[in-house]
Amino acid sequence: MAWMRKDRLAKMRFAVLIVALLLGSASIVAAGPEKSEGQTLYVPVYSNIYSGNIRKPAALAINVSVRNTDPINAIDLVTVDYYDSKGHLIRHYLDKPFSLAPLASARYIVKDSDKTRGPGAKFIVRWKGDVHVNAPLAEGIMISTASQMGISFTCRGVVIED
C-alpha cells in the first residue's frame, strides 16, 4: 500500500510540474515582444576572420541591417556609428535622424577593401520612438566570396542602454 501512495504522489508532482511549465510558457507568450521608446544597440561585426591553417585572414564585407519590427509605428534612427577594434569612432552614417517606417529596413555597408576596421569592430545604433514600440532588430552580416571559399555569418545586436 505504501508504494501506491508513493506512485500517486509521484503522479501528482508530475502533474504540478506540467501545469507550472504550461503556465510559465503562457506568461512568456502573453508578454509579447519587447517594447521601448528608445535604446542604444551594440552590433558586433568582423572585418576579417581566420580559417583553418590560413595565416592571412579573409577580408569580409560588413552589412548592418536595422529592421523596424513594429507593424504600426515608425522609429527614428538617431545615430549609426562605426567603431574600430580599439573603440575609436571611424564613421558616422547619419547626419540627422532617419525615420524608419513600420516594418521597414535600413542597411549600412563597410566594403571588404576598407582598411580602417579591425577584428573587433562594432556599430553603435541609437533609435527612438514617439511611443512604446516593438524594439528593432539590428544585425551584422559578414560575407566574403574571395577565391574558392565563401564565408558568411551574422551577429545580432544587443541592448546596452535603454
C-alpha positions in Angstrom: 0.0 0.0 0.0 2.9 2.4 0.7 4.1 2.0 -2.8 0.7 3.0 -4.1 0.8 6.2 -2.1 4.3 7.0 -3.4 3.1 6.3 -7.0 0.2 8.6 -6.6 2.4 11.3 -5.0 4.9 11.0 -7.9 2.0 11.4 -10.4 0.7 14.5 -8.6 4.2 16.0 -8.6 4.5 15.3 -12.3 1.1 16.9 -12.9 2.0 20.0 -10.9 5.3 20.3 -12.8 3.4 20.1 -16.2 0.9 22.8 -15.0 3.8 25.0 -13.9 5.6 24.6 -17.2 2.4 25.4 -19.1 1.7 28.5 -17.0 5.3 29.6 -17.4 5.0 29.2 -21.2 1.8 31.1 -21.3 3.3 34.0 -19.4 6.2 34.1 -21.9 3.8 34.1 -24.8 1.5 36.7 -23.1 4.4 39.0 -22.5 4.8 39.6 -26.3 7.7 41.5 -27.9 10.0 43.8 -26.0 8.6 47.4 -26.1 10.6 50.5 -25.7 10.7 54.2 -26.5 14.4 54.0 -27.4 17.6 52.1 -27.0 21.3 52.0 -27.7 22.3 48.8 -29.5 25.8 47.3 -29.8 26.2 45.3 -33.0 29.5 43.3 -33.2 31.0 43.0 -36.7 34.0 41.3 -38.1 36.1 42.8 -40.9 38.3 39.8 -41.2 38.4 36.2 -39.9 40.9 33.4 -39.8 40.0 30.0 -41.2 41.9 26.7 -40.7 45.7 27.0 -41.3 45.4 30.2 -43.3 47.9 32.7 -41.9 46.3 35.6 -43.7 42.8 36.5 -42.6 40.0 36.6 -45.1 38.7 40.2 -45.6 34.9 40.4 -45.1 32.4 42.9 -46.3 30.1 44.1 -43.4 26.4 44.8 -43.8 24.5 46.1 -40.9 20.7 45.8 -41.2 18.3 47.6 -38.9 14.7 46.4 -39.1 11.7 48.1 -37.6 9.7 45.2 -36.2 6.7 47.3 -35.3 3.8 46.9 -37.8 2.2 50.2 -36.8 4.7 52.8 -35.6 7.8 54.3 -37.3 11.0 54.7 -35.3 13.8 57.2 -35.8 17.4 56.0 -36.2 19.3 58.7 -34.3 22.9 57.5 -34.8 24.5 54.7 -36.7 28.2 54.9 -35.9 31.1 52.6 -36.8 34.0 52.0 -34.4 37.3 50.1 -34.8 38.8 47.4 -32.6 40.2 50.0 -30.2 36.9 51.8 -29.7 37.7 54.8 -31.9 34.9 56.3 -34.0 35.6 55.7 -37.7 32.4 56.9 -39.4 29.0 58.5 -38.7 26.5 57.1 -41.1 23.8 59.6 -40.3 23.9 63.4 -40.4 20.4 63.7 -38.9 17.8 61.3 -37.6 16.4 58.9 -40.2 12.7 57.8 -40.0 12.2 54.1 -40.5 8.6 53.3 -41.4 6.7 50.4 -39.9 8.3 47.1 -40.9 10.9 48.9 -43.0 14.7 48.2 -43.0 17.8 50.2 -43.5 21.3 48.9 -44.3 24.8 50.3 -43.8 27.9 48.8 -45.6 31.6 48.6 -45.0 33.4 47.3 -48.1 35.9 44.4 -47.7 38.6 46.7 -49.1 38.1 49.3 -46.2 41.3 49.1 -44.2 40.1 51.3 -41.2 38.5 48.4 -39.4 39.8 45.5 -37.3 38.7 42.2 -35.9 36.8 43.8 -33.0 34.9 46.4 -35.0 31.4 47.3 -33.9 28.4 49.5 -34.7 26.5 51.6 -32.2 22.9 52.2 -33.2 20.7 54.6 -31.3 17.0 54.7 -32.0 13.8 56.3 -30.5 10.1 56.1 -30.9 7.3 58.5 -30.1 5.5 55.8 -28.1 6.4 52.4 -26.8 7.1 50.3 -29.9 8.5 46.9 -30.7 12.3 47.0 -30.4 14.0 46.9 -33.8 16.3 44.1 -34.9 19.9 45.0 -35.7 22.2 42.5 -37.2 25.7 42.5 -38.7 26.0 40.3 -41.8 29.6 39.5 -42.8 30.4 38.0 -46.2 33.3 37.1 -48.4 33.4 35.4 -51.7 37.2 35.6 -52.2 38.9 32.7 -54.0 37.0 29.5 -53.9 35.9 29.8 -50.4 32.7 31.6 -49.4 32.1 32.8 -45.9 29.0 34.4 -44.4 27.6 34.7 -40.9 25.5 37.0 -38.8 25.8 38.7 -35.4 22.8 40.1 -33.6 22.9 43.4 -31.8 22.4 43.6 -28.0 20.9 46.4 -25.9 23.5 48.3 -23.9 21.3 51.2 -22.8 17.5 51.9 -22.6 
